[in-house]
Amino acid sequence: MNPNPALRSTLHRIARLTLTLLTRTTIIGQENIPAHGPLLILANHSSTIDPMLLGMGLPETTEGVGAGDFKLLFPANVIMAWYGLIPVKRSLQLDRASLKLMTDMLNSGKMLSLFPQGGTWEKPITDAKAGAAYLSMITGAPILPVALGGTYRAWDKVVRLQRPHLTLTIGTVMPPVQAPAQKSQRGDVLDAATQEIMQRIYELLPPADQRWYDELAATRYNLDVEIWRWKTREPIRLPGSAVLGEVLLKPNLISPLIQNAKLPLGPMLKHGVHFPADLVRTAATSLQSALHSSYEGYMEYRLGIDKSQQLYAALDALIDLTNSPGVGQIVLKPTSYRYP
């Protein structure tokens, strides 16, 4: 990790200019940033615009992390290399190499920014990883909570020249996470600290973003499947259909599989449209294959092991369905509802 200061400074200027021209950005609380580290800067994460917004309000010397579990597309791959971001392999297994780099940076007195939620996919703000709290515990680094508002699907508005209103609100420094007296209690302490951190970030968010996170926490999913067998409509219930419906209704969750992996998932994403069974089979097979090869662990990290197994069962059932005698067309209708 030997970032070029000139390149990093150039990227900061480009990010500030881009956000100034294409968004209406408000930054609050920069006076809360300490003059020096060690410091863990933790923010919520719902869009790829977040690193630009976060960098706009932080010192240029701040280190950061980036996705290292799949190949990034241009310009993200270039930005990551030029800035000197630490690539983190996001999986259920600890990425020890990245952990050592982050630990060394904090122990050397640097500021390190990262996203405890681990990615941009649509989920409640309480659904966060304990890695950031663990870093604070083992290095003694205090924590600076930062709330990023208005960023979800912000690029959609930028493309339409609507200049979305973004907010970056910097809270007050939290003390380092303290190690428990007994090692057996460490998991509980880290989970509690993670929830406290995310609650502080939540309290800094604009009301609209708080409502969005609340709705995600209360949302449940389903998937209705219809087949046309010998010109007769027949409703089908797949095992694991709720999880497959969730995946199909979360753009940020599935977008890397479309944009980065280039999977032919069109028949699964155009909801309520009749597609020939062979096209649905190709889509479901390609997704199942990717999740067990080049993108192995992708869903386990994001959904957990139990829900991932339900997803795989749903895909297997859908593939079997496309091979059933007489099935000509298939319609997928994912739905969501608020619970309770």
Helices and strands as residue ranges (DSSP letters): H 5-22, E 24-28, G 30-32, E 39-43, H 50-57, E 63-67, H 76-83, E 86-88, H 96-107, E 111-114, H 131-139, E 143-149, H 154-159, E 165-170, G 183-185, H 186-204, H 207-218, E 219-229, E 232-236, H 241-248, H 251-259, H 266-269, E 275-276, H 277-291, H 298-303, H 305-322, E 327-338
